[in-house]
Amino acid sequence: MRPGTLAVQLYSVIEALQTDRRGTLARLAALGFRHVEPFALGLWNTPPGELAASAHALRADLDAAGLGVSSVHVAVSADSQASVIETCRILGTDTAFVPVPWLVDGFDERSLESVDGVRAFADRLNEAARELVGAGIRLGYHNHHFEWARLPGGAPAFDLLWDLLDAEVLAEVDVYWAAVAGQDPAEVVERLGERVVAVHLKDGPAIREAPQTPIGTGDIDIPGALRAGAHLRWHITEIDQTEADRFELLAANRQALLAGGLTIP
């Protein structure tokens, strides 16, 4: 099975995007990236017309740079997922991920601190996923580190969440944040199996506030995670925090992944 396709999460260059989005996207394309993953274009209560306008404007700038969309991070409302459907169709992707609980109407990080909270959160994601799959769109969840906090009784919230989520709900595993939580990213990918369709790839000391470094120079076993996920559709490089130039770091990450035969452009 061939490796997954490389993309870049646009949050990596959020400040540059705010200053000159079209120029920033052109610069990513010049580095050799062909696909991007946009971060959420709004909150769960952002008016649908505003979300659609934002998606159309982004799509125009992506077209100017010759960039496709791997997947997109979205917010989920309590009633209808029509805005998610429209956003995905405008951007040209069939895959959407919820990146944090507070982008789901009525929830926040504390929702994963109790069994009842995890159950309610899983129910909401399941409801949204069922609606979206009928429109040809798959919904998933993207982890950080806090999902592995221990619930009363000792079980990690992460494990209960995935036990409760329907098979239709996909996973996007952030290997760095899994390692920050004390997990082996390869084991996380292997345990979730075929429902993992994308990973976020970054390296560094696996310490929450530490700057991230080029892939291959830190403590994250990225080759192991990718071997465990030979079926993965997308390999998405991302930067949260770093002391390096962000474009130079993205270029180094791209080169490391390609030189190692770990991904395809």
Backbone as CSV, one residue per row, in Angstrom:
resi,resn,N_x,N_y,N_z,CA_x,CA_y,CA_z,C_x,C_y,C_z
1,MET,0.845,-1.196,0.000,0.000,0.000,0.000,0.880,1.245,0.000
2,ARG,0.563,2.185,-0.872,1.398,3.381,-0.963,1.168,4.289,0.237
3,PRO,2.144,5.152,0.559,1.975,6.070,1.690,0.833,7.048,1.435
4,GLY,0.365,7.681,2.505,-0.638,8.719,2.373,-0.066,9.956,1.709
5,THR,-0.956,10.879,1.373,-0.574,12.104,0.682,-0.284,13.214,1.688
6,LEU,0.732,14.005,1.395,1.175,15.078,2.281,0.269,16.305,2.155
7,ALA,-0.003,16.938,3.276,-0.719,18.218,3.316,-0.128,19.051,4.445
8,VAL,-0.579,20.287,4.544,-0.121,21.170,5.615,-1.339,21.813,6.272
9,GLN,-1.376,21.808,7.590,-2.449,22.464,8.347,-2.167,23.963,8.348
10,LEU,-3.152,24.748,7.896,-2.938,26.181,7.727,-2.734,26.925,9.041
11,TYR,-3.131,26.326,10.162,-2.870,26.974,11.447,-1.372,27.203,11.652
12,SER,-0.560,26.407,10.986,0.894,26.533,11.110,1.375,27.939,10.765
13,VAL,0.672,28.613,9.865,1.097,29.948,9.401,-0.046,30.949,9.590
14,ILE,-0.763,30.836,10.697,-1.954,31.647,10.908,-1.650,33.141,10.898
15,GLU,-0.527,33.553,11.472,-0.216,34.981,11.503,0.072,35.507,10.108
16,ALA,0.794,34.747,9.310,1.070,35.161,7.935,-0.205,35.205,7.110
17,LEU,-1.111,34.277,7.354,-2.388,34.270,6.636,-3.199,35.522,6.943
18,GLN,-3.147,35.974,8.188,-3.908,37.161,8.575,-3.353,38.421,7.930
19,THR,-2.067,38.408,7.604,-1.436,39.569,6.981,-1.593,39.551,5.461
20,ASP,-1.369,38.387,4.852,-1.408,38.264,3.386,-1.741,36.823,3.037
21,ARG,-3.036,36.513,2.998,-3.420,35.119,2.782,-3.025,34.617,1.404
22,ARG,-3.306,35.397,0.371,-2.989,34.916,-0.969,-1.486,34.708,-1.139
23,GLY,-0.690,35.627,-0.633,0.755,35.476,-0.726,1.268,34.305,0.097
24,THR,0.669,34.083,1.259,1.075,32.965,2.124,0.777,31.633,1.461
25,LEU,-0.408,31.510,0.856,-0.759,30.264,0.167,0.161,30.030,-1.023
26,ALA,0.497,31.095,-1.733,1.430,30.952,-2.855,2.801,30.499,-2.360
27,ARG,3.195,30.981,-1.203,4.496,30.586,-0.643,4.492,29.116,-0.252
28,LEU,3.385,28.623,0.319,3.287,27.199,0.646,3.361,26.351,-0.628
29,ALA,2.693,26.805,-1.668,2.743,26.079,-2.930,4.161,26.064,-3.490
30,ALA,4.871,27.177,-3.341,6.245,27.240,-3.834,7.167,26.291,-3.070
31,LEU,6.823,25.986,-1.820,7.610,25.020,-1.054,7.367,23.587,-1.538
32,GLY,6.331,23.393,-2.344,6.045,22.071,-2.879,4.779,21.436,-2.336
33,PHE,4.079,22.116,-1.436,2.830,21.565,-0.926,1.745,21.664,-1.992
34,ARG,0.927,20.625,-2.074,-0.163,20.592,-3.040,-1.536,20.593,-2.379
35,HIS,-1.565,20.283,-1.084,-2.828,20.222,-0.354,-2.683,20.908,0.995
36,VAL,-3.777,21.497,1.459,-3.793,22.133,2.770,-5.017,21.650,3.540
37,GLU,-4.941,21.797,4.863,-6.082,21.555,5.729,-6.414,22.873,6.422
38,PRO,-7.514,23.533,6.031,-7.888,24.775,6.708,-8.349,24.518,8.140
39,PHE,-8.057,25.483,9.025,-8.628,25.417,10.369,-10.052,25.962,10.303
40,ALA,-10.797,25.821,11.384,-12.211,26.186,11.380,-12.405,27.638,10.938
41,LEU,-13.368,27.837,10.048,-13.650,29.171,9.520,-14.574,29.977,10.428
42,GLY,-15.073,29.350,11.483,-15.949,30.045,12.408,-16.283,29.170,13.595
43,LEU,-17.158,29.674,14.454,-17.618,28.937,15.616,-18.946,28.257,15.293
44,TRP,-19.481,27.502,16.256,-20.737,26.806,16.002,-21.895,27.758,15.797
45,ASN,-21.756,28.998,16.303,-22.834,29.974,16.156,-22.530,31.054,15.129
46,THR,-21.504,30.865,14.305,-21.230,31.804,13.220,-22.355,31.709,12.183
47,PRO,-22.920,32.819,11.747,-24.019,32.768,10.779,-23.624,32.006,9.513
48,PRO,-24.534,31.174,8.990,-24.222,30.367,7.802,-23.737,31.190,6.623
49,GLY,-24.339,32.355,6.389,-23.905,33.181,5.271,-22.474,33.653,5.427
50,GLU,-22.075,33.942,6.661,-20.697,34.368,6.919,-19.721,33.224,6.683
51,LEU,-20.094,32.010,7.109,-19.242,30.851,6.879,-19.084,30.573,5.386
52,ALA,-20.187,30.651,4.651,-20.131,30.396,3.208,-19.263,31.427,2.506
53,ALA,-19.399,32.696,2.896,-18.588,33.741,2.288,-17.102,33.510,2.566
54,SER,-16.788,33.108,3.786,-15.394,32.829,4.147,-14.849,31.653,3.330
55,ALA,-15.682,30.623,3.160,-15.244,29.455,2.398,-15.024,29.804,0.937
56,HIS,-15.915,30.591,0.349,-15.749,30.997,-1.043,-14.476,31.835,-1.222
57,ALA,-14.230,32.752,-0.291,-13.037,33.593,-0.395,-11.769,32.765,-0.272
58,LEU,-11.765,31.818,0.668,-10.603,30.943,0.824,-10.415,30.084,-0.413
59,ARG,-11.505,29.535,-0.952,-11.396,28.690,-2.139,-10.800,29.466,-3.304
60,ALA,-11.167,30.735,-3.462,-10.608,31.555,-4.532,-9.100,31.725,-4.361
61,ASP,-8.660,31.956,-3.134,-7.225,32.120,-2.888,-6.480,30.798,-3.055
62,LEU,-7.110,29.693,-2.669,-6.490,28.385,-2.882,-6.351,28.088,-4.371
63,ASP,-7.375,28.419,-5.140,-7.311,28.207,-6.586,-6.189,29.022,-7.203
64,ALA,-6.024,30.247,-6.736,-4.956,31.101,-7.268,-3.582,30.500,-7.004
65,ALA,-3.451,29.779,-5.886,-2.173,29.146,-5.539,-2.060,27.731,-6.081
66,GLY,-3.128,27.203,-6.649,-3.106,25.836,-7.165,-3.124,24.784,-6.074
67,LEU,-3.801,25.069,-4.973,-3.806,24.161,-3.827,-5.155,23.462,-3.674
68,GLY,-5.108,22.170,-3.359,-6.293,21.419,-3.021,-6.473,21.341,-1.518
69,VAL,-7.594,20.768,-1.102,-7.922,20.662,0.319,-8.011,19.187,0.708
70,SER,-7.261,18.813,1.706,-7.291,17.435,2.196,-8.555,17.194,3.011
71,SER,-8.761,18.041,3.984,-9.844,17.947,4.954,-9.959,19.326,5.576
72,VAL,-10.940,19.512,6.441,-11.120,20.822,7.052,-11.560,20.642,8.502
73,HIS,-11.114,21.547,9.359,-11.583,21.581,10.737,-12.846,22.432,10.793
74,VAL,-13.838,21.958,11.544,-15.145,22.603,11.550,-15.710,22.706,12.960
75,ALA,-16.756,23.518,13.073,-17.554,23.604,14.291,-18.887,22.910,14.039
76,VAL,-19.476,22.370,15.102,-20.718,21.614,15.004,-21.788,22.294,15.854
77,SER,-22.924,22.607,15.232,-24.015,23.252,15.954,-24.972,22.209,16.516
78,ALA,-25.925,22.665,17.305,-26.834,21.739,17.975,-27.954,21.261,17.067
79,ASP,-28.265,22.034,16.022,-29.438,21.688,15.229,-29.100,21.070,13.875
80,SER,-28.500,21.836,12.977,-28.263,21.359,11.618,-26.799,21.486,11.251
81,GLN,-26.329,20.553,10.427,-24.943,20.592,9.939,-24.877,21.133,8.510
82,ALA,-25.898,21.911,8.122,-25.939,22.446,6.761,-24.712,23.295,6.448
83,SER,-24.219,24.057,7.446,-23.049,24.901,7.208,-21.797,24.068,6.982
84,VAL,-21.666,22.949,7.714,-20.520,22.060,7.492,-20.587,21.466,6.094
85,ILE,-21.767,21.046,5.682,-21.933,20.471,4.345,-21.550,21.487,3.284
86,GLU,-22.041,22.716,3.424,-21.735,23.740,2.427,-20.257,24.089,2.427
87,THR,-19.663,24.200,3.616,-18.232,24.502,3.697,-17.408,23.439,2.974
88,CYS,-17.713,22.176,3.231,-16.966,21.090,2.591,-17.144,21.109,1.074
89,ARG,-18.342,21.350,0.613,-18.582,21.370,-0.826,-17.874,22.531,-1.505
90,ILE,-17.879,23.684,-0.855,-17.180,24.840,-1.433,-15.677,24.587,-1.501
91,LEU,-15.121,24.025,-0.428,-13.672,23.814,-0.365,-13.230,22.581,-1.140
92,GLY,-14.147,21.672,-1.431,-13.811,20.502,-2.230,-13.230,19.358,-1.436
93,THR,-13.824,19.063,-0.292,-13.383,17.927,0.515,-14.591,17.176,1.049
94,ASP,-14.386,15.902,1.333,-15.465,15.093,1.907,-15.170,14.695,3.344
95,THR,-14.179,15.356,3.965,-13.752,14.969,5.306,-13.626,16.197,6.197
96,ALA,-14.296,16.160,7.353,-14.268,17.271,8.298,-13.950,16.745,9.691
97,PHE,-13.132,17.483,10.417,-12.749,17.092,11.772,-13.114,18.182,12.774
98,VAL,-13.646,17.777,13.921,-13.817,18.673,15.062,-12.493,18.671,15.826
99,PRO,-11.814,19.824,15.949,-10.483,19.825,16.547,-10.443,20.002,18.057
100,VAL,-11.512,20.550,18.639,-11.569,20.775,20.089,-13.030,20.739,20.531
101,PRO,-13.308,20.328,21.776,-14.700,20.232,22.225,-15.462,21.546,22.165
102,TRP,-14.792,22.690,22.399,-15.537,23.952,22.464,-15.982,24.449,21.090
103,LEU,-15.670,23.730,20.028,-16.251,24.034,18.727,-17.525,23.233,18.481
104,VAL,-18.005,22.569,19.506,-19.293,21.871,19.461,-20.237,22.583,20.421
105,ASP,-21.395,22.972,19.917,-22.373,23.733,20.683,-22.673,23.063,22.031
106,GLY,-22.405,23.797,23.127,-22.736,23.311,24.459,-21.629,22.565,25.170
107,PHE,-20.442,22.497,24.573,-19.366,21.704,25.170,-18.086,22.536,25.292
108,ASP,-17.192,22.078,26.163,-15.868,22.661,26.282,-14.926,21.589,26.812
109,GLU,-13.690,21.975,27.121,-12.694,20.996,27.564,-13.140,20.250,28.823
110,ARG,-13.903,20.920,29.687,-14.369,20.285,30.926,-15.376,19.171,30.662
111,SER,-15.944,19.159,29.458,-16.926,18.117,29.125,-16.302,16.733,29.138
112,LEU,-14.988,16.670,29.013,-14.303,15.379,28.995,-13.738,15.005,30.357
113,GLU,-14.209,15.675,31.408,-13.722,15.390,32.753,-14.641,14.461,33.537
114,SER,-15.785,14.092,32.952,-16.718,13.198,33.628,-17.261,12.186,32.635
115,VAL,-17.713,11.051,33.149,-18.281,10.028,32.278,-19.518,10.556,31.570
116,ASP,-20.375,11.251,32.298,-21.580,11.797,31.680,-21.234,12.817,30.599
117,GLY,-20.216,13.626,30.853,-19.806,14.618,29.862,-19.282,13.967,28.596
118,VAL,-18.475,12.932,28.756,-17.950,12.220,27.591,-19.089,11.575,26.805
119,ARG,-20.052,10.988,27.523,-21.194,10.361,26.848,-21.995,11.388,26.049
120,ALA,-22.239,12.534,26.650,-23.005,13.572,25.960,-22.252,14.084,24.736
121,PHE,-20.950,14.248,24.875,-20.132,14.721,23.755,-20.130,13.688,22.625
122,ALA,-19.967,12.433,22.965,-19.995,11.377,21.953,-21.354,11.324,21.257
123,ASP,-22.426,11.485,22.018,-23.762,11.477,21.412,-23.910,12.593,20.391
124,ARG,-23.415,13.784,20.725,-23.529,14.917,19.802,-22.718,14.666,18.530
125,LEU,-21.500,14.153,18.676,-20.696,13.856,17.488,-21.356,12.778,16.644
126,ASN,-21.924,11.776,17.293,-22.598,10.707,16.546,-23.783,11.262,15.752
127,GLU,-24.566,12.139,16.378,-25.708,12.739,15.694,-25.258,13.534,14.471
128,ALA,-24.214,14.330,14.656,-23.715,15.140,13.546,-23.151,14.255,12.437
129,ALA,-22.424,13.208,12.823,-21.823,12.319,11.828,-22.889,11.634,10.984
130,ARG,-23.998,11.225,11.620,-25.078,10.571,10.865,-25.687,11.517,9.844
131,GLU,-25.864,12.770,10.234,-26.425,13.744,9.296,-25.469,13.996,8.138
132,LEU,-24.193,14.112,8.447,-23.211,14.436,7.416,-22.972,13.277,6.459
133,VAL,-22.962,12.053,6.962,-22.688,10.926,6.087,-23.776,10.790,5.028
134,GLY,-24.994,11.227,5.351,-26.066,11.216,4.371,-25.822,12.189,3.227
135,ALA,-24.960,13.183,3.464,-24.592,14.155,2.435,-23.248,13.820,1.793
136,GLY,-22.712,12.645,2.107,-21.450,12.234,1.517,-20.229,12.794,2.196
137,ILE,-20.374,13.236,3.440,-19.261,13.829,4.183,-19.027,13.029,5.455
138,ARG,-17.769,12.733,5.745,-17.404,12.000,6.955,-16.903,12.975,8.008
139,LEU,-17.401,12.813,9.226,-16.988,13.648,10.348,-16.027,12.870,11.232
140,GLY,-15.042,13.570,11.763,-14.091,12.940,12.671,-13.717,13.854,13.818
141,TYR,-12.892,13.320,14.716,-12.417,14.091,15.862,-10.893,14.087,15.872
142,HIS,-10.331,15.233,16.230,-8.880,15.447,16.276,-8.450,15.631,17.723
143,ASN,-7.486,14.857,18.175,-7.055,14.920,19.577,-6.017,15.998,19.851
144,HIS,-5.977,16.409,21.099,-4.833,17.140,21.642,-4.252,16.254,22.755
145,HIS,-3.959,16.797,23.912,-3.385,15.987,24.991,-4.388,15.737,26.116
146,PHE,-5.335,16.669,26.292,-6.206,16.620,27.471,-7.209,15.470,27.414
147,GLU,-7.425,14.875,26.238,-8.374,13.763,26.150,-7.930,12.545,26.966
148,TRP,-6.650,12.477,27.323,-6.166,11.342,28.112,-6.232,11.591,29.623
149,ALA,-6.864,12.684,30.038,-7.060,12.911,31.473,-7.884,11.764,32.049
150,ARG,-7.595,11.414,33.278,-8.275,10.279,33.914,-9.655,10.685,34.421
151,LEU,-10.629,9.888,34.114,-11.978,10.075,34.621,-12.077,9.519,36.041
152,PRO,-13.107,9.910,36.792,-13.334,9.239,38.077,-13.430,7.736,37.858
153,GLY,-12.615,6.983,38.547,-12.534,5.548,38.305,-11.255,5.143,37.612
154,GLY,-10.580,6.129,36.991,-9.246,5.868,36.471,-9.111,5.694,34.977
155,ALA,-10.193,5.500,34.229,-10.088,5.286,32.785,-9.813,6.607,32.069
156,PRO,-8.994,6.602,31.016,-8.771,7.825,30.238,-10.034,8.212,29.472
157,ALA,-10.319,9.496,29.431,-11.479,9.974,28.678,-11.367,9.586,27.206
158,PHE,-10.149,9.583,26.675,-9.929,9.235,25.269,-10.491,7.854,24.953
159,ASP,-10.207,6.875,25.820,-10.651,5.505,25.564,-12.166,5.402,25.595
160,LEU,-12.796,6.029,26.589,-14.248,5.977,26.672,-14.878,6.673,25.473
161,LEU,-14.324,7.815,25.076,-14.873,8.552,23.939,-14.926,7.673,22.698
162,TRP,-13.833,6.984,22.396,-13.804,6.187,21.171,-14.607,4.902,21.312
163,ASP,-14.811,4.443,22.520,-15.727,3.311,22.722,-17.166,3.715,22.412
164,LEU,-17.502,4.980,22.656,-18.868,5.458,22.502,-19.165,6.020,21.111
165,LEU,-18.128,6.410,20.387,-18.346,6.984,19.061,-18.696,5.891,18.052
166,ASP,-19.647,6.207,17.176,-20.041,5.270,16.128,-18.883,5.002,15.170
167,ALA,-18.983,3.885,14.474,-17.948,3.524,13.499,-17.827,4.557,12.387
168,GLU,-18.902,5.331,12.152,-18.873,6.355,11.102,-17.957,7.522,11.444
169,VAL,-17.646,7.692,12.727,-16.829,8.826,13.151,-15.352,8.491,12.949
170,LEU,-14.679,9.343,12.193,-13.273,9.127,11.860,-12.353,9.722,12.921
171,ALA,-11.081,9.372,12.826,-10.072,9.922,13.735,-8.966,10.602,12.942
172,GLU,-8.536,11.732,13.473,-7.313,12.392,13.005,-6.393,12.435,14.220
173,VAL,-5.349,11.629,14.200,-4.465,11.503,15.358,-3.322,12.504,15.255
174,ASP,-3.221,13.373,16.228,-2.082,14.284,16.332,-1.010,13.545,17.126
175,VAL,0.021,13.105,16.423,1.028,12.250,17.058,1.798,12.996,18.142
176,TYR,2.002,14.285,17.947,2.767,15.045,18.930,1.997,15.167,20.238
177,TRP,0.717,15.537,20.146,-0.047,15.730,21.368,-0.340,14.404,22.054
178,ALA,-0.435,13.338,21.281,-0.562,12.019,21.913,0.676,11.718,22.749
179,ALA,1.856,12.038,22.209,3.099,11.800,22.952,3.187,12.697,24.177
180,VAL,2.743,13.954,24.056,2.714,14.854,25.215,1.869,14.253,26.336
181,ALA,0.805,13.539,25.953,-0.075,12.896,26.941,0.504,11.594,27.475
182,GLY,1.724,11.250,27.060,2.363,10.040,27.558,2.014,8.788,26.780
183,GLN,1.436,8.955,25.584,1.036,7.815,24.774,2.068,7.512,23.690
184,ASP,2.068,6.281,23.212,2.853,5.896,22.051,1.967,6.143,20.833
185,PRO,2.310,7.113,19.961,1.444,7.422,18.827,1.149,6.218,17.943
186,ALA,2.131,5.346,17.760,1.907,4.161,16.931,0.825,3.270,17.540
187,GLU,0.840,3.132,18.851,-0.179,2.316,19.512,-1.561,2.947,19.395
188,VAL,-1.621,4.282,19.462,-2.905,4.966,19.310,-3.461,4.732,17.910
189,VAL,-2.610,4.901,16.902,-3.045,4.689,15.518,-3.472,3.240,15.310
190,GLU,-2.685,2.317,15.836,-3.017,0.901,15.658,-4.322,0.545,16.363
191,ARG,-4.547,1.100,17.545,-5.741,0.770,18.303,-7.011,1.284,17.610
192,LEU,-6.935,2.453,17.011,-8.098,3.011,16.333,-8.292,2.438,14.934
193,GLY,-7.242,1.891,14.376,-7.356,1.152,13.125,-7.810,1.973,11.929
194,GLU,-8.699,1.376,11.129,-9.090,1.961,9.855,-9.858,3.273,10.007
195,ARG,-10.366,3.551,11.205,-11.097,4.812,11.359,-10.145,6.001,11.394
196,VAL,-8.843,5.765,11.579,-7.857,6.843,11.450,-7.568,7.050,9.969
197,VAL,-7.923,8.209,9.453,-7.679,8.489,8.035,-6.632,9.580,7.837
198,ALA,-6.271,10.274,8.921,-5.288,11.353,8.816,-4.508,11.457,10.117
199,VAL,-3.280,11.951,10.004,-2.459,12.229,11.185,-1.863,13.619,11.052
200,HIS,-1.628,14.258,12.197,-0.869,15.499,12.240,0.548,15.142,12.667
201,LEU,1.503,15.615,11.888,2.903,15.238,12.086,3.742,16.447,12.472
202,LYS,4.406,16.341,13.611,5.342,17.358,14.073,6.249,16.710,15.098
203,ASP,7.389,17.333,15.357,8.389,16.724,16.220,8.835,17.724,17.275
204,GLY,9.566,17.230,18.249,10.038,18.064,19.337,10.193,17.238,20.601
205,PRO,10.301,17.882,21.745,10.578,17.168,23.004,9.348,16.570,23.687
206,ALA,8.181,16.657,23.066,6.952,16.094,23.657,6.668,16.681,25.036
207,ILE,6.894,17.977,25.151,6.566,18.740,26.357,5.599,19.838,25.944
208,ARG,4.561,20.033,26.718,3.437,20.858,26.289,3.839,22.227,25.757
209,GLU,4.655,22.970,26.469,4.966,24.345,26.079,6.283,24.466,25.317
210,ALA,6.933,23.364,25.007,8.235,23.419,24.350,8.091,23.710,22.858
211,PRO,9.078,24.392,22.268,9.014,24.653,20.834,9.206,23.372,20.018
212,GLN,8.502,23.276,18.921,8.639,22.126,18.037,9.829,22.319,17.093
213,THR,10.380,21.204,16.642,11.610,21.193,15.858,11.395,20.369,14.591
214,PRO,12.367,20.376,13.662,12.187,19.612,12.426,11.951,18.126,12.689
215,ILE,11.115,17.526,11.868,10.859,16.095,11.967,12.173,15.332,11.866
216,GLY,12.372,14.427,12.796,13.604,13.659,12.849,14.587,14.158,13.877
217,THR,14.281,15.299,14.523,15.214,15.861,15.506,14.657,15.836,16.925
218,GLY,13.439,15.326,17.098,12.825,15.315,18.418,12.584,13.917,18.937
219,ASP,11.612,13.796,19.821,11.352,12.544,20.526,10.148,11.767,19.989
220,ILE,9.558,12.228,18.892,8.347,11.595,18.370,8.716,10.541,17.326
221,ASP,8.215,9.343,17.503,8.488,8.257,16.562,7.490,8.346,15.398
222,ILE,7.747,9.283,14.506,6.852,9.478,13.369,6.895,8.295,12.413
223,PRO,8.065,7.736,12.073,8.052,6.546,11.209,7.228,5.410,11.796
224,GLY,7.310,5.201,13.107,6.531,4.138,13.732,5.041,4.376,13.619
225,ALA,4.625,5.627,13.810,3.201,5.949,13.689,2.709,5.733,12.270
226,LEU,3.537,6.087,11.290,3.119,5.918,9.898,3.136,4.454,9.480
227,ARG,4.038,3.679,10.043,4.001,2.234,9.765,2.727,1.612,10.336
228,ALA,2.327,2.071,11.508,1.094,1.559,12.112,-0.133,1.986,11.317
229,GLY,-0.004,3.091,10.585,-1.122,3.606,9.789,-0.827,3.533,8.309
230,ALA,-0.455,2.359,7.832,-0.140,2.208,6.411,-1.336,2.518,5.519
231,HIS,-2.541,2.490,6.091,-3.761,2.762,5.337,-4.111,4.240,5.283
232,LEU,-3.364,5.093,5.975,-3.735,6.495,6.121,-3.888,7.191,4.769
233,ARG,-4.884,8.049,4.710,-5.136,8.814,3.486,-4.305,10.094,3.447
234,TRP,-4.149,10.744,4.616,-3.476,12.044,4.659,-2.417,12.088,5.748
235,HIS,-1.265,12.654,5.391,-0.189,12.972,6.322,-0.094,14.498,6.368
236,ILE,-0.494,15.082,7.481,-0.618,16.537,7.558,0.432,17.091,8.509
237,THR,1.372,17.850,7.978,2.383,18.455,8.825,1.836,19.748,9.417
238,GLU,2.197,20.016,10.668,1.649,21.174,11.377,2.666,21.698,12.374
239,ILE,2.551,22.979,12.678,3.352,23.610,13.728,2.397,24.294,14.699
240,ASP,2.549,24.026,15.972,1.820,24.774,16.993,2.692,25.911,17.513
241,GLN,3.828,25.558,18.108,4.743,26.571,18.613,6.170,26.195,18.225
242,THR,6.953,27.218,17.865,8.333,26.983,17.461,9.130,28.260,17.590
243,GLU,10.435,28.126,17.716,11.330,29.279,17.697,11.928,29.477,16.308
244,ALA,11.647,28.547,15.389,12.184,28.614,14.039,11.275,29.424,13.127
245,ASP,11.783,29.805,11.968,10.935,30.386,10.930,9.929,29.318,10.492
246,ARG,8.672,29.638,10.485,7.638,28.639,10.244,7.699,28.060,8.834
247,PHE,7.988,28.867,7.865,8.072,28.350,6.501,9.290,27.445,6.342
248,GLU,10.396,27.828,6.974,11.590,26.989,6.913,11.356,25.657,7.617
249,LEU,10.634,25.678,8.730,10.344,24.443,9.447,9.408,23.547,8.634
250,LEU,8.401,24.125,8.011,7.515,23.331,7.167,8.274,22.719,5.995
251,ALA,9.180,23.493,5.411,9.984,22.965,4.304,10.861,21.806,4.782
252,ALA,11.447,21.954,5.973,12.285,20.884,6.517,11.456,19.642,6.815
253,ASN,10.251,19.827,7.354,9.386,18.685,7.634,8.987,17.967,6.358
254,ARG,8.644,18.728,5.336,8.288,18.137,4.048,9.449,17.312,3.502
255,GLN,10.643,17.877,3.536,11.808,17.183,2.995,12.113,15.921,3.785
256,ALA,11.996,15.985,5.106,12.282,14.810,5.933,11.314,13.677,5.625
257,LEU,10.043,13.994,5.466,9.043,12.970,5.191,9.242,12.351,3.805
258,LEU,9.539,13.198,2.819,9.744,12.695,1.462,11.051,11.919,1.355
259,ALA,12.119,12.417,1.972,13.426,11.737,1.886,13.375,10.379,2.563
260,GLY,12.544,10.255,3.587,12.414,8.975,4.272,11.455,8.018,3.601
261,GLY,10.868,8.442,2.491,9.891,7.601,1.812,8.632,7.393,2.627
262,LEU,8.325,8.338,3.515,7.206,8.186,4.435,5.891,8.735,3.887
263,THR,5.957,9.547,2.845,4.763,10.178,2.313,4.942,10.403,0.824
264,ILE,3.874,10.871,0.173,3.950,11.277,-1.227,3.424,12.697,-1.336
265,PRO,3.962,13.501,-2.246,3.575,14.924,-2.311,2.170,15.101,-2.890
